Amino acid sequence: MGLTIAVVDGMGGGIGTQIVTQIRKELPLDVEIIALGTNAIATDRMMRAKANRGASGENAIRVSINSADFIIAPIGVVVPHSMMGEITPPIAEAVATARGHKLFLPINQPHFEIVGIEWKALTKQISQAIDTVRRMALAERTVAEEDLDGRQALI
């Protein structure tokens, strides 16, 4: 596949760890996973779940986030001051404006609630995000192969 997926998490890294674990189970091993934690504990837990590389803190997230083709994270990473204050405005902005396709899990926080979304178990949310990555990556690869064959690509 040759994809790079950034997983962003904070606090104890529990959600990020589940995301990394499911990516490893459901996608080919050549998918590179970058664990970006707001703190060292979150990053360490994602690394133990088999992320390829990881970095912690605001500047690391700001610098590394743009190397990802896809970003999977709880929605709180784009809400300044969420996750008990771990998401700084620069982190929220860096993730929100990153070049990669963003897949946010609708996880409520004590200070905000997401409405209009059907509740699903976290593992189902993560699987849905991974299915989206798989579908989009396959579509991009098909378009690239058509371009190499000299045929007109339909986008």
N, CA, C and O atoms as a GROMACS GRO file, in nm:
protein
  620
    1MET      N    1   0.082  -0.120   0.000
    1MET     CA    2   0.000   0.000   0.000
    1MET      C    3   0.086   0.126   0.000
    1MET      O    4   0.054   0.222  -0.070
    2GLY      N    5   0.197   0.128   0.079
    2GLY     CA    6   0.284   0.243   0.082
    2GLY      C    7   0.222   0.366   0.144
    2GLY      O    8   0.253   0.479   0.105
    3LEU      N    9   0.135   0.347   0.241
    3LEU     CA   10   0.066   0.458   0.306
    3LEU      C   11   0.130   0.495   0.438
    3LEU      O   12   0.193   0.412   0.503
    4THR      N   13   0.112   0.621   0.476
    4THR     CA   14   0.152   0.666   0.608
    4THR      C   15   0.028   0.715   0.679
    4THR      O   16  -0.044   0.802   0.629
    5ILE      N   17   0.004   0.659   0.798
    5ILE     CA   18  -0.110   0.698   0.879
    5ILE      C   19  -0.058   0.755   1.010
    5ILE      O   20   0.019   0.690   1.081
    6ALA      N   21  -0.100   0.877   1.042
    6ALA     CA   22  -0.068   0.936   1.172
    6ALA      C   23  -0.184   0.908   1.266
    6ALA      O   24  -0.300   0.929   1.230
    7VAL      N   25  -0.152   0.861   1.384
    7VAL     CA   26  -0.252   0.841   1.488
    7VAL      C   27  -0.219   0.942   1.598
    7VAL      O   28  -0.108   0.941   1.652
    8VAL      N   29  -0.315   1.028   1.629
    8VAL     CA   30  -0.292   1.134   1.728
    8VAL      C   31  -0.378   1.104   1.850
    8VAL      O   32  -0.497   1.076   1.838
    9ASP      N   33  -0.317   1.111   1.968
    9ASP     CA   34  -0.391   1.089   2.092
    9ASP      C   35  -0.320   1.159   2.206
    9ASP      O   36  -0.206   1.204   2.193
   10GLY      N   37  -0.389   1.167   2.316
   10GLY     CA   38  -0.334   1.231   2.436
   10GLY      C   39  -0.369   1.150   2.558
   10GLY      O   40  -0.404   1.033   2.551
   11MET      N   41  -0.360   1.217   2.672
   11MET     CA   42  -0.391   1.157   2.802
   11MET      C   43  -0.316   1.025   2.817
   11MET      O   44  -0.193   1.024   2.811
   12GLY      N   45  -0.386   0.912   2.836
   12GLY     CA   46  -0.319   0.784   2.854
   12GLY      C   47  -0.293   0.708   2.726
   12GLY      O   48  -0.233   0.600   2.729
   13GLY      N   49  -0.338   0.761   2.612
   13GLY     CA   50  -0.314   0.697   2.484
   13GLY      C   51  -0.397   0.574   2.456
   13GLY      O   52  -0.366   0.499   2.363
   14GLY      N   53  -0.501   0.551   2.533
   14GLY     CA   54  -0.582   0.431   2.517
   14GLY      C   55  -0.652   0.420   2.382
   14GLY      O   56  -0.653   0.314   2.321
   15ILE      N   57  -0.708   0.530   2.336
   15ILE     CA   58  -0.777   0.527   2.206
   15ILE      C   59  -0.675   0.509   2.094
   15ILE      O   60  -0.695   0.429   2.003
   16GLY      N   61  -0.566   0.584   2.100
   16GLY     CA   62  -0.461   0.571   1.999
   16GLY      C   63  -0.404   0.431   1.993
   16GLY      O   64  -0.374   0.380   1.885
   17THR      N   65  -0.389   0.368   2.109
   17THR     CA   66  -0.339   0.231   2.115
   17THR      C   67  -0.435   0.136   2.044
   17THR      O   68  -0.391   0.048   1.970
   18GLN      N   69  -0.564   0.153   2.067
   18GLN     CA   70  -0.663   0.068   1.999
   18GLN      C   71  -0.661   0.091   1.848
   18GLN      O   72  -0.676  -0.004   1.770
   19ILE      N   73  -0.643   0.216   1.807
   19ILE     CA   74  -0.637   0.246   1.663
   19ILE      C   75  -0.516   0.177   1.600
   19ILE      O   76  -0.529   0.110   1.498
   20VAL      N   77  -0.398   0.192   1.662
   20VAL     CA   78  -0.276   0.131   1.608
   20VAL      C   79  -0.291  -0.021   1.602
   20VAL      O   80  -0.256  -0.084   1.502
   21THR      N   81  -0.344  -0.080   1.709
   21THR     CA   82  -0.363  -0.226   1.714
   21THR      C   83  -0.453  -0.273   1.600
   21THR      O   84  -0.422  -0.372   1.534
   22GLN      N   85  -0.564  -0.204   1.578
   22GLN     CA   86  -0.656  -0.245   1.471
   22GLN      C   87  -0.597  -0.221   1.332
   22GLN      O   88  -0.620  -0.301   1.241
   23ILE      N   89  -0.521  -0.114   1.315
   23ILE     CA   90  -0.455  -0.092   1.185
   23ILE      C   91  -0.362  -0.210   1.156
   23ILE      O   92  -0.362  -0.263   1.044
   24ARG      N   93  -0.285  -0.251   1.255
   24ARG     CA   94  -0.190  -0.362   1.236
   24ARG      C   95  -0.262  -0.492   1.202
   24ARG      O   96  -0.210  -0.573   1.126
   25LYS      N   97  -0.382  -0.512   1.257
   25LYS     CA   98  -0.458  -0.634   1.228
   25LYS      C   99  -0.524  -0.630   1.090
   25LYS      O  100  -0.535  -0.733   1.024
   26GLU      N  101  -0.567  -0.511   1.046
   26GLU     CA  102  -0.653  -0.501   0.928
   26GLU      C  103  -0.586  -0.452   0.800
   26GLU      O  104  -0.640  -0.470   0.691
   27LEU      N  105  -0.468  -0.390   0.811
   27LEU     CA  106  -0.402  -0.337   0.692
   27LEU      C  107  -0.267  -0.404   0.673
   27LEU      O  108  -0.212  -0.460   0.768
   28PRO      N  109  -0.212  -0.400   0.552
   28PRO     CA  110  -0.082  -0.463   0.525
   28PRO      C  111   0.029  -0.406   0.614
   28PRO      O  112   0.022  -0.293   0.661
   29LEU      N  113   0.131  -0.488   0.635
   29LEU     CA  114   0.241  -0.448   0.722
   29LEU      C  115   0.323  -0.332   0.668
   29LEU      O  116   0.393  -0.265   0.744
   30ASP      N  117   0.316  -0.306   0.536
   30ASP     CA  118   0.394  -0.195   0.482
   30ASP      C  119   0.331  -0.059   0.508
   30ASP      O  120   0.388   0.044   0.470
   31VAL      N  121   0.215  -0.056   0.571
   31VAL     CA  122   0.155   0.072   0.610
   31VAL      C  123   0.237   0.127   0.726
   31VAL      O  124   0.255   0.060   0.828
   32GLU      N  125   0.287   0.249   0.710
   32GLU     CA  126   0.365   0.312   0.816
   32GLU      C  127   0.271   0.386   0.910
   32GLU      O  128   0.185   0.463   0.866
   33ILE      N  129   0.288   0.361   1.040
   33ILE     CA  130   0.207   0.428   1.141
   33ILE      C  131   0.298   0.520   1.222
   33ILE      O  132   0.398   0.477   1.278
   34ILE      N  133   0.259   0.648   1.226
   34ILE     CA  134   0.330   0.746   1.308
   34ILE      C  135   0.244   0.774   1.430
   34ILE      O  136   0.131   0.822   1.417
   35ALA      N  137   0.295   0.745   1.548
   35ALA     CA  138   0.225   0.772   1.673
   35ALA      C  139   0.260   0.913   1.719
   35ALA      O  140   0.376   0.942   1.749
   36LEU      N  141   0.160   0.999   1.724
   36LEU     CA  142   0.183   1.137   1.769
   36LEU      C  143   0.102   1.159   1.896
   36LEU      O  144  -0.020   1.171   1.893
   37GLY      N  145   0.172   1.165   2.007
   37GLY     CA  146   0.106   1.182   2.136
   37GLY      C  147   0.127   1.321   2.191
   37GLY      O  148   0.231   1.384   2.170
   38THR      N  149   0.026   1.370   2.261
   38THR     CA  150   0.043   1.499   2.327
   38THR      C  151   0.138   1.486   2.445
   38THR      O  152   0.188   1.587   2.496
   39ASN      N  153   0.163   1.363   2.488
   39ASN     CA  154   0.256   1.339   2.598
   39ASN      C  155   0.328   1.207   2.574
   39ASN      O  156   0.288   1.128   2.488
   40ALA      N  157   0.434   1.184   2.650
   40ALA     CA  158   0.518   1.066   2.629
   40ALA      C  159   0.446   0.935   2.660
   40ALA      O  160   0.474   0.833   2.597
   41ILE      N  161   0.354   0.936   2.756
   41ILE     CA  162   0.281   0.814   2.790
   41ILE      C  163   0.194   0.770   2.673
   41ILE      O  164   0.195   0.652   2.636
   42ALA      N  165   0.121   0.862   2.614
   42ALA     CA  166   0.035   0.829   2.500
   42ALA      C  167   0.120   0.775   2.384
   42ALA      O  168   0.084   0.675   2.322
   43THR      N  169   0.231   0.840   2.356
   43THR     CA  170   0.318   0.795   2.247
   43THR      C  171   0.375   0.657   2.277
   43THR      O  172   0.377   0.571   2.189
   44ASP      N  173   0.422   0.635   2.398
   44ASP     CA  174   0.481   0.507   2.436
   44ASP      C  175   0.381   0.393   2.420
   44ASP      O  176   0.416   0.287   2.370
   45ARG      N  177   0.258   0.415   2.462
   45ARG     CA  178   0.156   0.310   2.450
   45ARG      C  179   0.128   0.278   2.303
   45ARG      O  180   0.109   0.162   2.267
   46MET      N  181   0.124   0.381   2.218
   46MET     CA  182   0.102   0.356   2.075
   46MET      C  183   0.221   0.285   2.012
   46MET      O  184   0.204   0.200   1.924
   47MET      N  185   0.342   0.318   2.057
   47MET     CA  186   0.461   0.250   2.006
   47MET      C  187   0.460   0.102   2.046
   47MET      O  188   0.498   0.016   1.967
   48ARG      N  189   0.418   0.074   2.168
   48ARG     CA  190   0.409  -0.066   2.213
   48ARG      C  191   0.306  -0.145   2.132
   48ARG      O  192   0.315  -0.267   2.122
   49ALA      N  193   0.208  -0.074   2.075
   49ALA     CA  194   0.106  -0.138   1.991
   49ALA      C  195   0.156  -0.158   1.848
   49ALA      O  196   0.081  -0.202   1.761
   50LYS      N  197   0.282  -0.126   1.823
   50LYS     CA  198   0.349  -0.150   1.695
   50LYS      C  199   0.342  -0.036   1.594
   50LYS      O  200   0.342  -0.060   1.473
   51ALA      N  201   0.335   0.089   1.642
   51ALA     CA  202   0.355   0.201   1.550
   51ALA      C  203   0.501   0.197   1.504
   51ALA      O  204   0.588   0.150   1.578
   52ASN      N  205   0.529   0.246   1.383
   52ASN     CA  206   0.666   0.243   1.331
   52ASN      C  207   0.756   0.345   1.397
   52ASN      O  208   0.873   0.318   1.425
   53ARG      N  209   0.702   0.462   1.421
   53ARG     CA  210   0.779   0.567   1.487
   53ARG      C  211   0.683   0.657   1.561
   53ARG      O  212   0.563   0.658   1.535
   54GLY      N  213   0.738   0.734   1.654
   54GLY     CA  214   0.651   0.819   1.733
   54GLY      C  215   0.722   0.942   1.784
   54GLY      O  216   0.845   0.947   1.791
   55ALA      N  217   0.642   1.040   1.820
   55ALA     CA  218   0.696   1.165   1.875
   55ALA      C  219   0.590   1.223   1.969
   55ALA      O  220   0.471   1.197   1.955
   56SER      N  221   0.638   1.301   2.064
   56SER     CA  222   0.549   1.356   2.166
   56SER      C  223   0.558   1.507   2.172
   56SER      O  224   0.664   1.566   2.150
   57GLY      N  225   0.445   1.568   2.202
   57GLY     CA  226   0.442   1.711   2.230
   57GLY      C  227   0.395   1.795   2.114
   57GLY      O  228   0.382   1.749   2.000
   58GLU      N  229   0.370   1.920   2.147
   58GLU     CA  230   0.312   2.014   2.050
   58GLU      C  231   0.396   2.030   1.925
   58GLU      O  232   0.345   2.017   1.814
   59ASN      N  233   0.524   2.058   1.941
   59ASN     CA  234   0.606   2.084   1.823
   59ASN      C  235   0.623   1.958   1.738
   59ASN      O  236   0.622   1.966   1.615
   60ALA      N  237   0.637   1.844   1.802
   60ALA     CA  238   0.650   1.718   1.727
   60ALA      C  239   0.525   1.693   1.642
   60ALA      O  240   0.536   1.649   1.528
   61ILE      N  241   0.409   1.720   1.699
   61ILE     CA  242   0.285   1.702   1.623
   61ILE      C  243   0.280   1.801   1.507
   61ILE      O  244   0.247   1.764   1.394
   62ARG      N  245   0.312   1.926   1.535
   62ARG     CA  246   0.307   2.029   1.430
   62ARG      C  247   0.402   1.996   1.314
   62ARG      O  248   0.368   2.019   1.198
   63VAL      N  249   0.519   1.943   1.346
   63VAL     CA  250   0.619   1.913   1.243
   63VAL      C  251   0.586   1.784   1.168
   63VAL      O  252   0.601   1.778   1.046
   64SER      N  253   0.540   1.682   1.238
   64SER     CA  254   0.524   1.549   1.180
   64SER      C  255   0.391   1.524   1.111
   64SER      O  256   0.383   1.437   1.024
   65ILE      N  257   0.288   1.596   1.147
   65ILE     CA  258   0.153   1.565   1.101
   65ILE      C  259   0.140   1.572   0.948
   65ILE      O  260   0.060   1.498   0.889
   66ASN      N  261   0.216   1.658   0.884
   66ASN     CA  262   0.202   1.674   0.739
   66ASN      C  263   0.269   1.564   0.657
   66ASN      O  264   0.260   1.564   0.534
   67SER      N  265   0.337   1.471   0.724
   67SER     CA  266   0.396   1.360   0.648
   67SER      C  267   0.297   1.244   0.631
   67SER      O  268   0.330   1.144   0.569
   68ALA      N  269   0.177   1.259   0.686
   68ALA     CA  270   0.078   1.151   0.681
   68ALA      C  271  -0.018   1.166   0.564
   68ALA      O  272  -0.062   1.276   0.531
   69ASP      N  273  -0.050   1.053   0.503
   69ASP     CA  274  -0.153   1.050   0.400
   69ASP      C  275  -0.292   1.051   0.464
   69ASP      O  276  -0.387   1.108   0.409
   70PHE      N  277  -0.302   0.988   0.581
   70PHE     CA  278  -0.426   0.982   0.657
   70PHE      C  279  -0.397   1.012   0.803
   70PHE      O  280  -0.289   0.982   0.853
   71ILE      N  281  -0.494   1.070   0.870
   71ILE     CA  282  -0.484   1.100   1.012
   71ILE      C  283  -0.607   1.040   1.078
   71ILE      O  284  -0.720   1.069   1.038
   72ILE      N  285  -0.585   0.957   1.178
   72ILE     CA  286  -0.697   0.899   1.254
   72ILE      C  287  -0.680   0.942   1.399
   72ILE      O  288  -0.574   0.925   1.458
   73ALA      N  289  -0.787   0.998   1.455
   73ALA     CA  290  -0.779   1.050   1.591
   73ALA      C  291  -0.919   1.074   1.647
   73ALA      O  292  -1.016   1.083   1.571
   74PRO      N  293  -0.930   1.084   1.778
   74PRO     CA  294  -1.057   1.130   1.834
   74PRO      C  295  -1.081   1.275   1.793
   74PRO      O  296  -0.986   1.352   1.778
   75ILE      N  297  -1.206   1.313   1.776
   75ILE     CA  298  -1.242   1.448   1.730
   75ILE      C  299  -1.184   1.557   1.820
   75ILE      O  300  -1.160   1.668   1.774
   76GLY      N  301  -1.161   1.526   1.944
   76GLY     CA  302  -1.108   1.625   2.038
   76GLY      C  303  -0.974   1.684   1.998
   76GLY      O  304  -0.937   1.790   2.048
   77VAL      N  305  -0.900   1.618   1.910
   77VAL     CA  306  -0.769   1.672   1.872
   77VAL      C  307  -0.779   1.800   1.790
   77VAL      O  308  -0.679   1.870   1.772
   78VAL      N  309  -0.898   1.833   1.741
   78VAL     CA  310  -0.914   1.959   1.668
   78VAL      C  311  -0.995   2.060   1.750
   78VAL      O  312  -1.040   2.162   1.696
   79VAL      N  313  -1.014   2.032   1.877
   79VAL     CA  314  -1.086   2.124   1.967
   79VAL      C  315  -0.986   2.175   2.070
   79VAL      O  316  -0.944   2.100   2.158
   80PRO      N  317  -0.946   2.302   2.060
   80PRO     CA  318  -0.850   2.355   2.155
   80PRO      C  319  -0.896   2.335   2.299
   80PRO      O  320  -1.014   2.352   2.331
   81HIS      N  321  -0.803   2.299   2.384
   81HIS     CA  322  -0.821   2.282   2.528
   81HIS      C  323  -0.898   2.156   2.565
   81HIS      O  324  -0.933   2.138   2.681
   82SER      N  325  -0.924   2.067   2.468
   82SER     CA  326  -0.990   1.941   2.503
   82SER      C  327  -0.887   1.845   2.561
   82SER      O  328  -0.770   1.879   2.575
   83MET      N  329  -0.932   1.727   2.593
   83MET     CA  330  -0.849   1.625   2.658
   83MET      C  331  -0.782   1.682   2.783
   83MET      O  332  -0.661   1.670   2.802
   84MET      N  333  -0.862   1.744   2.865
   84MET     CA  334  -0.817   1.805   2.991
   84MET      C  335  -0.708   1.909   2.969
   84MET      O  336  -0.619   1.925   3.053
   85GLY      N  337  -0.714   1.978   2.858
   85GLY     CA  338  -0.620   2.085   2.830
   85GLY      C  339  -0.497   2.044   2.751
   85GLY      O  340  -0.414   2.129   2.718
   86GLU      N  341  -0.484   1.916   2.718
   86GLU     CA  342  -0.365   1.871   2.645
   86GLU      C  343  -0.363   1.917   2.500
   86GLU      O  344  -0.256   1.926   2.440
   87ILE      N  345  -0.479   1.945   2.443
   87ILE     CA  346  -0.483   1.990   2.304
   87ILE      C  347  -0.472   2.142   2.303
   87ILE      O  348  -0.568   2.213   2.332
   88THR      N  349  -0.354   2.190   2.269
   88THR     CA  350  -0.330   2.333   2.263
   88THR      C  351  -0.387   2.387   2.132
   88THR      O  352  -0.407   2.311   2.038
   89PRO      N  353  -0.412   2.517   2.124
   89PRO     CA  354  -0.458   2.573   1.996
   89PRO      C  355  -0.365   2.539   1.879
   89PRO      O  356  -0.415   2.508   1.771
   90PRO      N  357  -0.231   2.545   1.896
   90PRO     CA  358  -0.145   2.508   1.782
   90PRO      C  359  -0.158   2.360   1.740
   90PRO      O  360  -0.148   2.330   1.621
   91ILE      N  361  -0.181   2.269   1.836
   91ILE     CA  362  -0.202   2.129   1.799
   91ILE      C  363  -0.331   2.116   1.720
   91ILE      O  364  -0.334   2.052   1.614
   92ALA      N  365  -0.438   2.176   1.770
   92ALA     CA  366  -0.568   2.168   1.702
   92ALA      C  367  -0.558   2.223   1.560
   92ALA      O  368  -0.611   2.165   1.466
   93GLU      N  369  -0.490   2.335   1.545
   93GLU     CA  370  -0.474   2.396   1.412
   93GLU      C  371  -0.389   2.308   1.321
   93GLU      O  372  -0.423   2.289   1.204
   94ALA      N  373  -0.279   2.254   1.374
   94ALA     CA  374  -0.191   2.171   1.292
   94ALA      C  375  -0.264   2.048   1.238
   94ALA      O  376  -0.250   2.012   1.122
   95VAL      N  377  -0.343   1.984   1.324
   95VAL     CA  378  -0.417   1.866   1.280
   95VAL      C  379  -0.526   1.906   1.180
   95VAL      O  380  -0.542   1.843   1.076
   96ALA      N  381  -0.600   2.011   1.212
   96ALA     CA  382  -0.712   2.054   1.126
   96ALA      C  383  -0.665   2.096   0.987
   96ALA      O  384  -0.737   2.077   0.889
   97THR      N  385  -0.547   2.154   0.977
   97THR     CA  386  -0.499   2.205   0.849
   97THR      C  387  -0.397   2.113   0.780
   97THR      O  388  -0.344   2.148   0.675
   98ALA      N  389  -0.371   1.997   0.838
   98ALA     CA  390  -0.275   1.904   0.780
   98ALA      C  391  -0.323   1.857   0.643
   98ALA      O  392  -0.443   1.854   0.616
   99ARG      N  393  -0.228   1.821   0.557
   99ARG     CA  394  -0.260   1.783   0.420
   99ARG      C  395  -0.332   1.648   0.410
   99ARG      O  396  -0.408   1.627   0.316
  100GLY      N  397  -0.308   1.558   0.503
  100GLY     CA  398  -0.366   1.424   0.497
  100GLY      C  399  -0.516   1.424   0.516
  100GLY      O  400  -0.574   1.516   0.574
  101HIS      N  401  -0.578   1.317   0.467
  101HIS     CA  402  -0.724   1.302   0.485
  101HIS      C  403  -0.750   1.266   0.631
  101HIS      O  404  -0.691   1.172   0.685
  102LYS      N  405  -0.838   1.341   0.694
  102LYS     CA  406  -0.863   1.325   0.836
  102LYS      C  407  -0.986   1.240   0.862
  102LYS      O  408  -1.092   1.260   0.802
  103LEU      N  409  -0.970   1.144   0.953
  103LEU     CA  410  -1.079   1.056   0.996
  103LEU      C  411  -1.091   1.070   1.147
  103LEU      O  412  -1.007   1.018   1.222
  104PHE      N  413  -1.194   1.141   1.192
  104PHE     CA  414  -1.210   1.168   1.335
  104PHE      C  415  -1.316   1.077   1.396
  104PHE      O  416  -1.424   1.059   1.340
  105LEU      N  417  -1.284   1.022   1.510
  105LEU     CA  418  -1.378   0.938   1.583
  105LEU      C  419  -1.463   1.028   1.672
  105LEU      O  420  -1.409   1.110   1.746
  106PRO      N  421  -1.595   1.013   1.666
  106PRO     CA  422  -1.683   1.102   1.742
  106PRO      C  423  -1.692   1.065   1.890
  106PRO      O  424  -1.789   1.004   1.935
  107ILE      N  425  -1.589   1.102   1.963
  107ILE     CA  426  -1.582   1.071   2.106
  107ILE      C  427  -1.616   1.197   2.184
  107ILE      O  428  -1.550   1.300   2.170
  108ASN      N  429  -1.720   1.190   2.266
  108ASN     CA  430  -1.761   1.306   2.345
  108ASN      C  431  -1.660   1.336   2.454
  108ASN      O  432  -1.588   1.248   2.502
  109GLN      N  433  -1.655   1.462   2.491
  109GLN     CA  434  -1.571   1.511   2.599
  109GLN      C  435  -1.663   1.572   2.705
  109GLN      O  436  -1.779   1.602   2.675
  110PRO      N  437  -1.615   1.591   2.827
  110PRO     CA  438  -1.702   1.650   2.929
  110PRO      C  439  -1.756   1.788   2.891
  110PRO      O  440  -1.865   1.825   2.934
  111HIS      N  441  -1.680   1.865   2.812
  111HIS     CA  442  -1.722   2.002   2.780
  111HIS      C  443  -1.787   2.017   2.643
  111HIS      O  444  -1.824   2.128   2.605
  112PHE      N  445  -1.803   1.909   2.567
  112PHE     CA  446  -1.880   1.916   2.443
  112PHE      C  447  -1.940   1.780   2.412
  112PHE      O  448  -1.892   1.676   2.457
  113GLU      N  449  -2.045   1.783   2.333
  113GLU     CA  450  -2.113   1.661   2.294
  113GLU      C  451  -2.140   1.665   2.144
  113GLU      O  452  -2.180   1.769   2.091
  114ILE      N  453  -2.119   1.555   2.078
  114ILE     CA  454  -2.145   1.545   1.935
  114ILE      C  455  -2.286   1.490   1.919
  114ILE      O  456  -2.319   1.384   1.973
  115VAL      N  457  -2.369   1.562   1.846
  115VAL     CA  458  -2.508   1.518   1.828
  115VAL      C  459  -2.531   1.479   1.682
  115VAL      O  460  -2.454   1.516   1.593
  116GLY      N  461  -2.637   1.406   1.659
  116GLY     CA  462  -2.672   1.368   1.522
  116GLY      C  463  -2.592   1.252   1.468
  116GLY      O  464  -2.600   1.222   1.349
  117ILE      N  465  -2.516   1.186   1.553
  117ILE     CA  466  -2.434   1.073   1.511
  117ILE      C  467  -2.482   0.950   1.588
  117ILE      O  468  -2.502   0.955   1.709
  118GLU      N  469  -2.501   0.842   1.517
  118GLU     CA  470  -2.543   0.718   1.582
  118GLU      C  471  -2.427   0.663   1.665
  118GLU      O  472  -2.314   0.654   1.617
  119TRP      N  473  -2.454   0.627   1.789
  119TRP     CA  474  -2.350   0.572   1.875
  119TRP      C  475  -2.308   0.435   1.824
  119TRP      O  476  -2.392   0.352   1.789
  120LYS      N  477  -2.177   0.412   1.820
  120LYS     CA  478  -2.120   0.282   1.783
  120LYS      C  479  -2.008   0.252   1.881
  120LYS      O  480  -1.945   0.343   1.935
  121ALA      N  481  -1.983   0.126   1.902
  121ALA     CA  482  -1.870   0.086   1.986
  121ALA      C  483  -1.741   0.139   1.923
  121ALA      O  484  -1.731   0.152   1.801
  122LEU      N  485  -1.643   0.170   2.007
  122LEU     CA  486  -1.517   0.226   1.959
  122LEU      C  487  -1.451   0.136   1.855
  122LEU      O  488  -1.399   0.185   1.755
  123THR      N  489  -1.453   0.006   1.876
  123THR     CA  490  -1.390  -0.084   1.778
  123THR      C  491  -1.458  -0.074   1.642
  123THR      O  492  -1.392  -0.084   1.539
  124LYS      N  493  -1.589  -0.055   1.640
  124LYS     CA  494  -1.661  -0.038   1.513
  124LYS      C  495  -1.626   0.096   1.448
  124LYS      O  496  -1.612   0.104   1.326
  125GLN      N  497  -1.610   0.201   1.529
  125GLN     CA  498  -1.569   0.331   1.474
  125GLN      C  499  -1.432   0.320   1.410
  125GLN      O  500  -1.409   0.370   1.300
  126ILE      N  501  -1.340   0.254   1.479
  126ILE     CA  502  -1.204   0.238   1.427
  126ILE      C  503  -1.206   0.155   1.299
  126ILE      O  504  -1.139   0.190   1.202
  127SER      N  505  -1.281   0.046   1.298
  127SER     CA  506  -1.290  -0.037   1.176
  127SER      C  507  -1.346   0.042   1.059
  127SER      O  508  -1.302   0.026   0.946
  128GLN      N  509  -1.444   0.127   1.087
  128GLN     CA  510  -1.502   0.210   0.981
  128GLN      C  511  -1.397   0.307   0.926
  128GLN      O  512  -1.390   0.329   0.805
  129ALA      N  513  -1.315   0.364   1.014
  129ALA     CA  514  -1.207   0.454   0.970
  129ALA      C  515  -1.106   0.377   0.884
  129ALA      O  516  -1.062   0.427   0.780
  130ILE      N  517  -1.070   0.257   0.927
  130ILE     CA  518  -0.974   0.176   0.852
  130ILE      C  519  -1.032   0.135   0.717
  130ILE      O  520  -0.961   0.135   0.616
  131ASP      N  521  -1.160   0.100   0.713
  131ASP     CA  522  -1.225   0.069   0.585
  131ASP      C  523  -1.220   0.188   0.490
  131ASP      O  524  -1.200   0.172   0.370
  132THR      N  525  -1.238   0.308   0.544
  132THR     CA  526  -1.231   0.429   0.462
  132THR      C  527  -1.091   0.447   0.406
  132THR      O  528  -1.075   0.481   0.288
  133VAL      N  529  -0.989   0.425   0.489
  133VAL     CA  530  -0.850   0.434   0.442
  133VAL      C  531  -0.829   0.333   0.329
  133VAL      O  532  -0.774   0.368   0.224
  134ARG      N  533  -0.871   0.210   0.350
  134ARG     CA  534  -0.853   0.104   0.250
  134ARG      C  535  -0.921   0.142   0.118
  134ARG      O  536  -0.861   0.130   0.011
  135ARG      N  537  -1.046   0.187   0.127
  135ARG     CA  538  -1.122   0.223   0.006
  135ARG      C  539  -1.056   0.340  -0.067
  135ARG      O  540  -1.041   0.336  -0.189
  136MET      N  541  -1.018   0.444   0.007
  136MET     CA  542  -0.958   0.562  -0.057
  136MET      C  543  -0.821   0.530  -0.116
  136MET      O  544  -0.787   0.577  -0.224
  137ALA      N  545  -0.742   0.449  -0.044
  137ALA     CA  546  -0.609   0.413  -0.094
  137ALA      C  547  -0.621   0.329  -0.221
  137ALA      O  548  -0.542   0.347  -0.314
  138LEU      N  549  -0.717   0.238  -0.225
  138LEU     CA  550  -0.738   0.157  -0.344
  138LEU      C  551  -0.781   0.244  -0.461
  138LEU      O  552  -0.734   0.224  -0.573
  139ALA      N  553  -0.869   0.338  -0.436
  139ALA     CA  554  -0.914   0.429  -0.543
  139ALA      C  555  -0.797   0.512  -0.596
  139ALA      O  556  -0.784   0.530  -0.717
  140GLU      N  557  -0.712   0.563  -0.506
  140GLU     CA  558  -0.596   0.642  -0.549
  140GLU      C  559  -0.500   0.556  -0.630
  140GLU      O  560  -0.446   0.601  -0.731
  141ARG      N  561  -0.478   0.432  -0.585
  141ARG     CA  562  -0.385   0.343  -0.656
  141ARG      C  563  -0.440   0.310  -0.794
  141ARG      O  564  -0.364   0.303  -0.891
  142THR      N  565  -0.570   0.288  -0.805
  142THR     CA  566  -0.632   0.258  -0.934
  142THR      C  567  -0.616   0.375  -1.030
  142THR      O  568  -0.583   0.355  -1.147
  143VAL      N  569  -0.638   0.496  -0.982
  143VAL     CA  570  -0.620   0.616  -1.065
  143VAL      C  571  -0.475   0.628  -1.108
  143VAL      O  572  -0.447   0.660  -1.224
  144ALA      N  573  -0.380   0.604  -1.017
  144ALA     CA  574  -0.238   0.614  -1.050
  144ALA      C  575  -0.199   0.510  -1.154
  144ALA      O  576  -0.123   0.540  -1.246
  145GLU      N  577  -0.251   0.387  -1.142
  145GLU     CA  578  -0.220   0.283  -1.239
  145GLU      C  579  -0.277   0.318  -1.376
  145GLU      O  580  -0.213   0.292  -1.478
  146GLU      N  581  -0.396   0.375  -1.379
  146GLU     CA  582  -0.456   0.415  -1.506
  146GLU      C  583  -0.371   0.524  -1.571
  146GLU      O  584  -0.353   0.524  -1.693
  147ASP      N  585  -0.319   0.616  -1.491
  147ASP     CA  586  -0.233   0.722  -1.545
  147ASP      C  587  -0.106   0.662  -1.606
  147ASP      O  588  -0.062   0.705  -1.712
  148LEU      N  589  -0.046   0.563  -1.538
  148LEU     CA  590   0.076   0.501  -1.588
  148LEU      C  591   0.051   0.425  -1.718
  148LEU      O  592   0.140   0.417  -1.803
  149ASP      N  593  -0.066   0.370  -1.733
  149ASP     CA  594  -0.099   0.296  -1.855
  149ASP      C  595  -0.130   0.389  -1.972
  149ASP      O  596  -0.150   0.342  -2.084
  150GLY      N  597  -0.135   0.518  -1.947
  150GLY     CA  598  -0.162   0.613  -2.053
  150GLY      C  599  -0.309   0.635  -2.080
  150GLY      O  600  -0.346   0.705  -2.174
  151ARG      N  601  -0.394   0.576  -1.996
  151ARG     CA  602  -0.537   0.597  -2.013
  151ARG      C  603  -0.579   0.719  -1.933
  151ARG      O  604  -0.512   0.760  -1.838
  152GLN      N  605  -0.689   0.776  -1.973
  152GLN     CA  606  -0.740   0.893  -1.902
  152GLN      C  607  -0.798   0.848  -1.768
  152GLN      O  608  -0.878   0.754  -1.763
  153ALA      N  609  -0.759   0.915  -1.663
  153ALA     CA  610  -0.808   0.882  -1.529
  153ALA      C  611  -0.938   0.954  -1.502
  153ALA      O  612  -0.954   1.072  -1.533
  154LEU      N  613  -1.030   0.882  -1.443
  154LEU     CA  614  -1.157   0.942  -1.402
  154LEU      C  615  -1.151   0.969  -1.253
  154LEU      O  616  -1.129   0.878  -1.173
  155ILE      N  617  -1.170   1.093  -1.217
  155ILE     CA  618  -1.162   1.129  -1.075
  155ILE      C  619  -1.297   1.177  -1.028
  155ILE      O  620  -1.314   1.213  -0.912
   0.00000   0.00000   0.00000
